[in-house]
């Protein structure tokens, strides 16, 4: 027989190698994928096509980490890749389909904080890769690297809020969740038109077109949710920026340094070089 028939295809061999090197990531991926596929099947039986679409989107997003690794020739640490998979599952399947956003008031806040942390890690790694590349005349100090990571994460957070706002306006969704508030400070209701703030305090009823909404307060449409999301995104980004700054100063030394390395993607060439240096 032809010798080529006994030789595994490069792509298949590469996949087997990745599974052997990261068995926990593969296990999490398989379990989550099975859950999503079962959820998709049940949604199809109920003819809930919107949920079917969400499940299909999640299945596509699950492939995103591997796609980025291949296209950008980077290596995602196992812990970071698992967090990304769980983040996608928690935001779409649990948050949207299982209504965790409504059941647990902190669910959206927690996910935005994690998103700020992860995006800061990606921004930090991009600058770190450029700093360590001898072919590029590019270098940022640890402080500027931390600031860049913070700005990168906040930019992603702002773009996501733009997306939520666009979906609410164009497709009449409610991604920017409403908030019930008791007090309003506004100059719009100033009868003198002198830009003085009018206080509406202790709001306990709201009526629209003659209908009492039965709310114990005024229904704010999205503003508080957006600002809260950006605030926790900022907190997550600041947290990683501080840790990343310390990591660069010590360059992976100690327990803290090795922990940070679990969140920073690296170039595959660097990983191979490190492995070649090992005895």
MIMARPA-781938 format. One line per 5 residues: number of its first residue (from 1); for each residue y, z, x of N, C-alpha, C, O. Coordinates in steps of 0.05 Angstrom, whole numbers, plus 5000, padded with zeros to 4 digits. Each point is the difference from the previous one (the first is absolute). Layout:
N
NUM = Y:Z:X:Y:Z:X:Y:Z:X:Y:Z:X ~ ...
This chain:
279
1 = 4976:5000:5017:5024:5000:4983:5025:5000:5018:4999:5007:5023 ~ 5023:4985:4965:5025:4999:5014:5009:5028:5007:4998:5018:4984 ~ 5011:4985:5041:5009:5026:5009:5023:5011:4983:5003:5024:4997 ~ 5014:4959:4993:5023:5009:4984:4992:5014:4974:5015:5016:4990 ~ 4961:4977:5000:4991:5013:4976:4994:5029:5004:5001:5016:4981
6 = 4992:4992:5043:4994:5028:5006:5026:5016:5008:4999:5024:5002 ~ 5023:4962:5001:5024:5014:5009:5017:5007:4975:5007:4982:4985 ~ 4999:5044:5011:5016:5008:4977:5027:4987:5001:5012:4995:5021 ~ 4999:4998:4956:5026:4989:4998:5021:5020:5010:4997:5024:4995 ~ 5023:4967:5019:5020:5018:5012:5013:5018:4979:5003:5024:5005
11 = 5004:4965:4972:5013:5016:4980:4982:5022:4989:5008:5023:4997 ~ 4967:4970:4998:4980:5020:4990:4995:5021:5021:4999:5024:4993 ~ 4999:4968:5032:4995:5019:5022:5024:5019:5003:4997:5024:5005 ~ 5027:4965:4992:5024:5016:5002:5001:5021:4977:5008:5023:5004 ~ 4984:4968:4972:5000:5019:4977:4980:5022:5005:5006:5023:4994
16 = 4970:4970:5016:4980:5021:5005:5010:5020:5021:4995:5024:4999 ~ 5019:4965:5021:5010:5017:5021:5021:5020:4989:5000:5023:5007 ~ 5018:4967:4976:5020:5017:4988:4988:5022:4983:5009:5022:5000 ~ 4969:4971:4985:4987:5020:4983:4987:5021:5018:5001:5024:4993 ~ 4987:4968:5029:4988:5019:5018:5020:5018:5013:4995:5024:5005
21 = 5029:4965:5002:5020:5016:5013:5015:5018:4981:5010:5021:5008 ~ 4992:4971:4966:5015:5016:4981:4983:5004:4975:5007:4989:4978 ~ 4971:5025:5023:4982:5004:4977:5013:5015:4977:4995:4993:4977 ~ 5022:5026:5029:5013:5016:4979:5019:4982:4984:5001:5002:4975 ~ 5014:4981:5039:5018:4982:4986:4985:4982:4981:5008:4995:4978
26 = 4970:4994:5032:4983:4982:4984:4989:5014:4976:4999:4988:4978 ~ 4992:5037:5025:4989:5015:4978:5021:5005:4978:4995:4996:4976 ~ 5029:5012:5033:5022:5005:4980:5007:4974:4986:5004:4999:4976 ~ 4997:4979:5039:5006:4974:4988:4980:4992:4979:5007:4991:4979 ~ 4967:5012:5027:4979:4992:4982:5001:5017:4974:4998:4990:4978
31 = 5005:5036:5026:5000:5019:4976:5024:4993:4982:4996:4998:4976 ~ 5027:4999:5036:5024:4995:4984:4998:4972:4986:5008:4997:4977 ~ 4980:4984:5037:4998:4973:4989:4980:5000:4976:5005:4987:4980 ~ 4974:5029:5022:4981:5002:4978:5013:5012:4976:4996:4991:4977 ~ 5020:5031:5027:5014:5013:4978:5019:4981:4986:5001:4999:4976
36 = 5013:4985:5040:5020:4981:4988:4985:4979:4985:5009:4992:4978 ~ 4969:4998:5032:4985:4978:4986:4988:5011:4974:5000:4985:4980 ~ 4991:5039:5020:4990:5012:4975:5023:5003:4980:4997:4994:4976 ~ 5026:5015:5033:5023:5003:4983:5009:4973:4989:5008:4997:4977 ~ 4990:4982:5040:5007:4973:4991:4981:4991:4978:5008:4988:4980
41 = 4966:5017:5024:4980:4992:4980:5005:5014:4973:4999:4987:4979 ~ 5006:5039:5022:5006:5015:4975:5025:4990:4986:5001:4998:4976 ~ 5019:4996:5040:5025:4989:4989:4996:4973:4987:5012:4995:4979 ~ 4971:4989:5033:4994:4973:4988:4985:5003:4974:5005:4985:4981 ~ 4977:5035:5017:4986:5005:4975:5019:5009:4978:4996:4994:4977
46 = 5025:5020:5031:5020:5009:4980:5021:4979:4995:5018:5003:4983 ~ 4979:4974:5032:5020:4978:4998:5028:5010:5008:5020:4991:4989 ~ 4980:5028:5029:5026:5010:5011:5006:4983:5025:4994:5009:5023 ~ 5018:4968:4973:5003:4981:5022:5021:5009:5020:4999:4992:5023 ~ 5020:5024:4969:5020:5010:5019:4986:5018:5020:5006:4999:5024
51 = 4976:5018:4967:4985:5017:5019:4981:4984:5018:4996:5007:5023 ~ 4993:4972:4966:4983:4982:5016:5017:4988:5023:4991:4998:5022 ~ 5033:4994:4971:5018:4988:5021:5006:5021:5021:5000:4994:5024 ~ 5006:5031:4968:5006:5021:5019:4976:5005:5019:5003:5003:5024 ~ 4973:4997:4964:4976:5004:5017:4996:4977:5019:4993:5004:5024
56 = 5012:4972:4967:4998:4977:5018:5020:5001:5023:4994:4994:5023 ~ 5030:5015:4970:5021:5004:5020:4992:5020:5021:5004:4997:5024 ~ 4984:5025:4967:4991:5021:5018:4978:4990:5019:5000:5006:5024 ~ 4982:4978:4965:4979:4988:5017:5012:4983:5022:4990:4999:5023 ~ 5031:4986:4970:5013:4984:5020:5014:5017:5021:4999:4995:5024
61 = 5015:5026:4967:5014:5018:5018:4981:5015:5019:5008:5007:5022 ~ 4968:4998:4969:4980:5013:5017:4994:4984:5025:4993:5011:5021 ~ 5010:4963:4977:4994:4982:5022:5024:4998:5019:4998:4990:5023 ~ 5025:5020:4968:5025:4997:5016:4998:5012:5028:5009:4987:5019 ~ 4981:5038:4984:4998:5011:5027:4985:4982:5020:5009:4996:5022
66 = 4967:4995:4969:4984:4982:5017:5015:4974:5006:4998:4989:5022 ~ 5016:5001:4958:5015:4975:5003:5022:5003:5021:5004:4983:5017 ~ 5011:5040:4982:5021:5005:5019:4989:5004:5028:5011:4990:5020 ~ 4966:5023:4982:4987:5004:5026:4993:4973:5013:5004:4996:5024 ~ 4986:4986:4960:4992:4974:5010:5024:4982:5007:5001:4988:5022
71 = 5018:5010:4960:5023:4983:5003:5019:5009:5022:5010:4984:5016 ~ 4995:5042:4985:5019:5011:5019:4986:5010:5026:5014:5008:5018 ~ 4959:4990:4982:4985:5009:5024:5007:5029:5007:5005:5006:5023 ~ 4994:5011:4957:5005:5028:5004:4975:5016:4992:4982:4990:4987 ~ 5018:5034:5022:4978:5018:4994:5011:5024:4984:5016:5015:5011
76 = 4975:4988:4964:5008:5022:4984:4982:5024:5005:4975:4997:4998 ~ 5036:5026:5008:4982:5024:5003:4985:5005:4974:5010:4995:4979 ~ 4966:5016:5024:4983:5004:4976:5014:5018:4980:4999:4994:4976 ~ 5014:5028:5033:5013:5018:4981:5022:4986:4985:5003:5004:4975 ~ 5013:4980:5038:5021:4985:4987:4989:4981:4980:5011:4997:4978
81 = 4968:4988:5029:4989:4981:4982:4988:5013:4975:5003:4989:4978 ~ 4985:5034:5025:4989:5015:4977:5023:5009:4982:4997:4998:4975 ~ 5024:5012:5037:5023:5009:4984:5012:4976:4984:5008:5004:4977 ~ 4994:4973:5036:5010:4976:4986:4983:4993:4976:5010:4995:4978 ~ 4963:5005:5025:4982:4994:4978:5002:5020:4978:5001:4993:4976
86 = 5000:5033:5031:5003:5021:4980:5027:4998:4986:5003:5006:4976 ~ 5018:4987:5039:5027:4997:4988:5000:4978:4979:5012:5003:4979 ~ 4976:4974:5027:4999:4978:4981:4985:5009:4975:5008:4994:4978 ~ 4969:5019:5026:4984:5009:4978:5015:5021:4983:4999:4999:4975 ~ 5014:5020:5038:5014:5021:4986:5024:4989:4984:5006:5010:4978
91 = 5008:4970:5033:5024:4990:4987:4994:4982:4976:5013:5001:4979 ~ 4967:4982:5024:4994:4980:4979:4978:5009:4981:5005:5000:4975 ~ 4973:5008:5035:4978:5008:4982:5005:5027:4987:4999:5003:4975 ~ 5006:5017:5041:5005:5027:4989:5028:5001:4987:5003:5011:4978 ~ 5017:4979:5036:5027:5003:4990:5005:4983:4975:5010:5011:4980
96 = 4983:4963:5021:5006:4982:4977:4978:5001:4979:5006:5006:4976 ~ 4969:4989:5031:4979:4998:4980:4992:5027:4988:4994:5002:4977 ~ 5005:5019:5040:4992:5026:4991:5024:5018:4992:4997:5024:4993 ~ 5027:4964:5008:5025:5014:4991:5006:5025:5016:5011:5019:4988 ~ 4982:4982:5037:5007:5024:5016:5030:5003:5003:5009:5023:5004
101 = 5006:4956:4995:5029:5002:5002:5011:5017:4977:5020:5013:5003 ~ 4967:4985:4974:5009:5015:4976:4987:5028:4999:5013:5019:4991 ~ 4962:4983:5018:4986:5025:4999:5009:5020:5021:5002:5024:4994 ~ 5005:4967:5029:5008:5017:5022:5028:4991:5010:5003:4979:5011 ~ 5017:5038:4984:5027:4993:5006:5005:4995:5030:5019:4985:5007
106 = 4964:5026:5010:5004:4998:5029:4985:4976:5011:5003:4995:5024 ~ 4982:4990:4960:4983:4979:5011:5017:4978:5013:4994:4992:5023 ~ 5026:4999:4963:5017:4978:5011:5015:5010:5024:5004:4986:5020 ~ 5006:5039:4979:5015:5012:5022:4982:5001:5025:5009:4994:5022 ~ 4966:5015:4975:4982:5002:5023:4994:4973:5012:5000:4998:5025
111 = 4996:4982:4959:4994:4973:5010:5024:4988:5015:4996:4987:5021 ~ 5028:5018:4970:5024:4990:5013:5004:5014:5027:5009:4987:5020 ~ 4984:5039:4982:5002:5014:5025:4980:4989:5020:5007:4996:5024 ~ 4968:4999:4967:4980:4988:5017:5008:4972:5009:4997:4992:5023 ~ 5015:4993:4959:5009:4973:5006:5022:5001:5022:4999:4983:5019
116 = 5019:5036:4979:5021:5002:5021:4988:5007:5027:5009:4989:5020 ~ 4970:5028:4980:4987:5007:5025:4985:4976:5012:5003:4995:5024 ~ 4982:4990:4960:4985:4978:5010:5018:4977:5010:4995:4989:5021 ~ 5026:5005:4963:5018:4978:5009:5015:5008:5025:5005:4982:5017 ~ 5001:5043:4987:5013:5009:5025:4980:4996:5023:5009:4993:5022
121 = 4966:5012:4973:4980:4996:5021:4998:4971:5008:4998:4993:5024 ~ 5003:4989:4957:4999:4971:5006:5025:4991:5015:4999:4986:5020 ~ 5025:5023:4971:5024:4994:5014:5001:5010:5028:5009:4986:5018 ~ 4981:5038:4986:4998:5012:5026:4982:4985:5019:5006:4995:5023 ~ 4971:4997:4966:4980:4985:5016:5011:4973:5009:4994:4991:5022
126 = 5021:4995:4960:5011:4974:5007:5018:5002:5024:4999:4983:5018 ~ 5018:5037:4982:5019:5004:5023:4984:5009:5025:5006:4991:5022 ~ 4974:5026:4974:4985:5009:5023:4985:4977:5013:4998:4999:5025 ~ 4991:4983:4959:4986:4977:5011:5019:4983:5016:4993:4990:5022 ~ 5031:5005:4968:5020:4985:5015:5008:5014:5026:5004:4987:5021
131 = 4999:5039:4977:5007:5016:5024:4979:4997:5022:5007:4999:5024 ~ 4968:5000:4968:4978:5000:5020:4992:4972:5008:4983:4996:5018 ~ 5029:4984:4970:4994:4972:5007:5017:4992:5025:5024:4999:4998 ~ 4963:4995:5023:5014:4993:5025:5013:4972:4998:5018:4995:5016 ~ 4974:4989:4966:5011:4973:4998:5027:4999:4985:5014:4980:5000
136 = 4993:5041:4986:5025:5001:4985:5019:5019:5013:4993:5022:5009 ~ 5032:4969:4993:5021:5017:5011:5012:5017:4978:5023:4995:4991 ~ 4962:5025:5001:5008:5016:4977:4991:5028:5005:4977:5006:5007 ~ 5042:5013:4990:4993:5028:5003:5019:5017:4984:5024:4997:5001 ~ 4965:5022:4984:5015:5020:4985:4991:5027:5009:4977:5005:5005
141 = 5042:5013:4997:4994:5028:5007:4985:5013:4977:5000:4989:4977 ~ 4986:5033:5028:4985:5014:4978:5017:5006:4976:4991:4999:4977 ~ 5035:5009:5028:5018:5007:4978:5005:4975:4983:4999:5002:4975 ~ 5007:4976:5037:5005:4975:4985:4975:4990:4986:5001:4988:4979 ~ 4976:5017:5033:4975:4992:4987:4996:5016:4974:4991:4990:4980
146 = 5015:5036:5022:4998:5017:4976:5020:4991:4978:4992:4998:4977 ~ 5032:4995:5031:5020:4990:4981:4992:4974:4988:5003:4995:4976 ~ 4986:4987:5040:4990:4974:4990:4978:5003:4981:4999:4987:4979 ~ 4982:5031:5026:4978:5006:4982:5010:5010:4973:4991:4992:4979 ~ 5029:5026:5023:5012:5011:4975:5013:4978:4984:4996:4998:4976
151 = 5020:4985:5037:5014:4978:4986:4980:4980:4988:5004:4990:4978 ~ 4975:5004:5037:4980:4981:4990:4987:5011:4975:4997:4985:4980 ~ 4995:5041:5020:4988:5012:4977:5018:5000:4976:4992:4994:4978 ~ 5034:5013:5026:5019:5001:4978:5005:4972:4989:5005:4997:4976 ~ 4995:4983:5041:5004:4973:4991:4977:4991:4981:5005:4989:4979
156 = 4971:5018:5028:4977:4994:4983:5002:5015:4974:4994:4989:4979 ~ 5015:5036:5023:5003:5016:4975:5021:4988:4982:4996:5000:4975 ~ 5026:4992:5036:5022:4987:4983:4990:4974:4988:5005:4995:4976 ~ 4981:4989:5039:4990:4974:4990:4981:5005:4977:4999:4985:4980 ~ 4985:5037:5022:4981:5006:4978:5016:5008:4975:4992:4993:4978
161 = 5029:5022:5025:5016:5008:4977:5013:4976:4987:5003:4999:4976 ~ 5006:4982:5041:5010:4974:4989:4979:4987:4983:5005:4989:4979 ~ 4970:5011:5032:4978:4987:4985:4995:5014:4973:4997:4987:4980 ~ 5003:5040:5020:4997:5015:4975:5022:4993:4980:4995:4996:4976 ~ 5029:5003:5034:5023:4994:4982:4997:4972:4989:5005:4995:4976
166 = 4988:4986:5041:4996:4972:4991:4979:4998:4979:5003:4985:4980 ~ 4974:5029:5024:4979:4999:4980:5009:5012:4973:4993:4989:4979 ~ 5022:5033:5022:5010:5012:4975:5019:4982:4986:5000:4998:4975 ~ 5018:4988:5040:5020:4983:4987:4987:4974:4990:5006:4991:4978 ~ 4978:4996:5038:4990:4974:4994:4975:5000:4981:4997:4983:4983
171 = 4986:5037:5021:4974:5001:4986:4998:5024:4981:4979:5005:4988 ~ 5043:5010:5010:5001:5023:4981:4978:5020:5004:4988:5011:4981 ~ 5006:4995:5045:4982:5021:5006:5015:5027:5003:5024:5000:4994 ~ 4963:5020:5014:5013:5026:5005:4991:5012:5026:4989:5022:5001 ~ 5014:4962:5021:4992:5010:5026:5019:5022:5010:4992:5018:5013
176 = 5034:4979:4980:5019:5022:5006:4999:5020:4977:5014:4997:4980 ~ 4969:5022:5023:4995:5019:4978:5025:5015:4992:5017:5007:5017 ~ 4985:4999:4957:5024:5014:4989:4998:5030:5005:4979:5011:5005 ~ 5045:5002:4995:5002:5029:5004:5017:5012:4978:5021:4990:4993 ~ 4970:5032:4997:5015:5015:4979:5018:5020:5015:4991:5017:5014
181 = 5036:4980:4981:5019:5018:5013:5017:5014:4979:5003:4991:4978 ~ 5007:5033:5030:5014:5017:4981:5030:4996:5001:5015:5005:4981 ~ 4995:4986:5042:5029:4998:5004:5009:4973:5009:4985:4986:5015 ~ 5038:5005:4977:5011:4974:5008:5029:5005:5010:5016:5012:4986 ~ 4990:4978:5037:5028:5000:5011:5009:4971:5001:4990:4984:5015
186 = 5030:5009:4969:5009:4972:4997:5030:4998:4996:5012:5017:4988 ~ 4999:4961:5023:5029:4994:4994:5002:4979:4978:5022:4994:4991 ~ 4955:4995:5001:5001:4979:4979:5010:5012:4973:5013:4985:4985 ~ 4980:5040:5010:5008:5012:4974:5027:5015:5002:5007:5014:4981 ~ 5008:4981:5040:5027:5012:5002:5019:4985:4982:5007:4977:5006
191 = 5002:5036:4973:5017:4987:4981:5027:4992:5011:5013:4982:4991 ~ 4996:5033:5030:5026:4994:5012:4999:4978:5020:5021:4991:5009 ~ 4955:4999:4998:4997:4978:5019:5013:5006:5027:5012:4983:5013 ~ 4987:5043:4995:5013:5009:5025:4980:5006:5021:5006:5014:5019 ~ 4969:4977:4978:4980:5004:5020:4992:5029:5004:4991:5008:5022
196 = 5011:5007:4956:4992:5028:5001:4971:5002:4991:4991:4986:4982 ~ 4994:5032:5031:4972:5004:4993:4997:5016:4974:5011:5021:4998 ~ 4973:4968:4984:4994:5014:4975:4972:5011:5002:4981:4985:5007 ~ 5015:5040:4987:4974:5013:5001:4988:5002:4973:5011:5012:4982 ~ 4965:4977:5015:4983:5004:4976:4978:5019:5008:4981:4992:5014
201 = 5021:5033:4976:4982:5021:5010:4980:5007:4977:5006:4998:4977 ~ 4971:5011:5032:4979:5011:4982:4993:4979:4978:5000:5007:4976 ~ 4994:4969:5032:4992:4980:4981:4973:5006:4988:4981:5004:5016 ~ 5017:4998:4958:4974:5007:4988:4991:4980:4979:4978:5004:4989 ~ 5037:4975:5006:4992:4980:4981:5012:4973:5008:5023:4999:5008
206 = 4962:4980:4988:5010:4973:5006:4993:4982:4976:4978:4999:4991 ~ 5043:4987:4999:4996:4982:4977:5008:4971:5008:5022:4996:5011 ~ 4961:4985:4983:5005:4972:5006:4996:4984:4974:4979:5001:4988 ~ 5042:4985:5004:5000:4984:4975:4991:5017:4976:4984:4991:4983 ~ 5026:5034:5017:4993:5018:4978:4973:5013:5001:4993:5015:4982
211 = 4992:4980:5039:4974:5012:5003:5000:5022:5021:5008:4995:5023 ~ 4983:5028:4969:4998:5023:5019:4975:4996:5017:4978:4998:4989 ~ 5026:5000:5037:4977:4995:5018:4982:5024:5004:4978:4998:5011 ~ 5032:5025:4980:4983:5024:5003:4998:5010:5029:4982:5015:5007 ~ 5038:4978:5009:5000:5008:5028:5018:5024:5004:5022:5002:4988
216 = 4970:5016:5029:5016:5024:5006:5017:4993:5024:4999:5014:5021 ~ 5018:4965:4977:5017:4992:5022:5005:4970:4999:4988:4986:4984 ~ 5029:5005:5034:5007:4972:5001:4980:4984:5017:4990:5010:5020 ~ 5003:4966:4971:4980:4984:5014:5014:4982:5021:5012:4980:4994 ~ 4985:5028:5031:5011:4984:5022:4980:4978:5006:4976:5004:5002
221 = 5035:4971:5001:4983:4977:5004:4998:4992:5030:5016:4983:5009 ~ 4966:5030:5005:4994:4990:5027:5015:5012:5024:4989:5001:5022 ~ 5036:5008:4974:5016:5008:5023:4988:5023:5014:4997:5000:5025 ~ 4996:5021:4961:4989:5024:5013:4974:4994:5013:4994:5010:5022 ~ 4989:4973:4965:4975:4993:5012:5004:4985:5026:4986:5005:5020
226 = 5032:4976:4980:5005:4983:5024:5010:5018:5023:4991:4997:5023 ~ 5029:5020:4972:5011:5016:5021:4979:5021:5010:5000:5006:5024 ~ 4984:5004:4958:4979:5018:5008:4979:4986:5018:4991:5012:5020 ~ 5002:4964:4973:4981:4984:5016:5011:4995:5028:4986:5003:5020 ~ 5039:4989:4981:5012:4995:5027:5003:5025:5016:4998:4999:5025
231 = 5007:5024:4962:5003:5025:5014:4973:5008:5013:5000:5008:5024 ~ 4978:4991:4961:4975:5008:5012:4990:4979:5020:4986:5007:5019 ~ 5021:4968:4977:4994:4979:5020:5015:5007:5026:4989:4997:5022 ~ 5035:5012:4976:5016:5008:5023:4987:5024:5014:4999:5001:5025 ~ 4992:5018:4960:4987:5024:5011:4975:4992:5016:4996:5009:5022
236 = 4987:4973:4966:4976:4991:5014:5007:4985:5025:4986:5003:5020 ~ 5035:4980:4979:5008:4984:5023:5011:5018:5022:4993:4996:5024 ~ 5023:5024:4969:5011:5018:5020:4978:5016:5013:5000:5004:5025 ~ 4980:5004:4960:4978:5016:5011:4985:4984:5021:4995:5010:5022 ~ 4999:4965:4972:4986:4984:5020:5018:4993:5024:4991:5000:5023
241 = 5034:4995:4972:5019:4993:5021:5002:5023:5020:5001:4996:5025 ~ 4999:5029:4966:5001:5023:5017:4974:5002:5017:5001:5004:5024 ~ 4977:4993:4961:4974:5002:5014:4997:4977:5020:4990:5004:5022 ~ 5019:4972:4970:4998:4977:5018:5017:5003:5025:4992:4992:5021 ~ 5031:5020:4975:5018:5005:5023:4986:5019:5020:5001:4995:5025
246 = 4987:5026:4965:4986:5019:5018:4976:4986:5013:4994:5004:5024 ~ 4993:4978:4961:4977:4985:5011:5008:4983:5023:4987:4999:5021 ~ 5035:4986:4976:5009:4983:5022:5009:5015:5024:4995:4992:5023 ~ 5018:5031:4973:5009:5016:5023:4976:5010:5016:5001:5002:5024 ~ 4977:5004:4962:4976:5010:5014:4978:4979:5003:4980:5004:5014
251 = 5024:4973:4973:4982:4977:5001:4971:5008:4995:4983:4997:5018 ~ 5012:5015:4958:4972:5005:4992:4987:5024:5012:4976:5004:4996 ~ 5038:5013:5019:4988:5023:5013:4997:5022:4979:5017:5004:4983 ~ 4961:5011:5020:4996:5023:4983:4988:4992:4973:4997:4977:4993 ~ 4997:5044:4990:4988:4996:4974:5019:4985:4982:4991:4982:4985
256 = 5034:5025:5015:5020:4987:4983:5002:4970:5006:5003:4984:4982 ~ 4997:5010:5044:5002:4972:5008:4976:4983:4990:5004:4978:4991 ~ 4972:5033:5011:4976:4986:4991:5001:4997:4970:4990:4981:4989 ~ 5021:5039:4997:5002:4998:4971:5019:4978:4991:4994:4985:4981 ~ 5028:5012:5033:5020:4979:4993:4988:4973:5005:5006:4981:4985
261 = 4977:5016:5035:4988:4975:5006:4983:4989:4977:4995:4976:4998 ~ 4996:5042:4984:4984:4992:4977:5017:4986:4979:4989:4990:4980 ~ 5037:5010:5024:5018:4987:4980:5015:4976:5012:5016:4988:4985 ~ 4980:5006:5040:5016:4979:5013:4982:4975:5006:4982:5003:5017 ~ 5022:4975:4970:4985:4975:5007:5006:4991:5028:5022:5005:5010
266 = 4959:4983:5003:5003:4990:5027:4991:4971:5002:4984:4991:4983 ~ 5024:4995:5038:4990:4973:5005:4971:5001:5008:4992:5019:5014 ~ 4993:4962:4978:4972:4999:5008:4996:4997:5029:4980:5010:5012 ~ 5038:4976:5001:4998:4996:5029:5002:5027:5014:4987:5005:5020 ~ 5030:5013:4969:5003:5027:5012:4975:5016:4997:4991:5014:5018
271 = 4996:4984:4958:4976:5014:4995:4978:4991:5018:4985:5016:5012 ~ 5012:4957:4992:4980:4990:5018:5005:5008:5029:4981:5006:5014 ~ 5044:4994:4994:5007:5008:5027:4992:5029:5005:4990:5007:5021 ~ 5016:5010:4959:4993:5029:5003:4970:5003:5002:4990:5017:5016 ~ 4995:4967:4968:4971:5003:5001:4988:4990:5027:4981:5010:5010
276 = 5032:4969:5001:4991:4989:5025:5004:5020:5023:4985:5000:5019 ~ 5035:5017:4978:5007:5019:5021:4980:5024:5000:4998:5014:5020 ~ 4989:4990:4957:4982:5022:4998:4974:4995:5017:4991:4977:5001 ~ 4999:5043:5012:4976:4997:5017:4975:4995:4983:4978:4996:5011
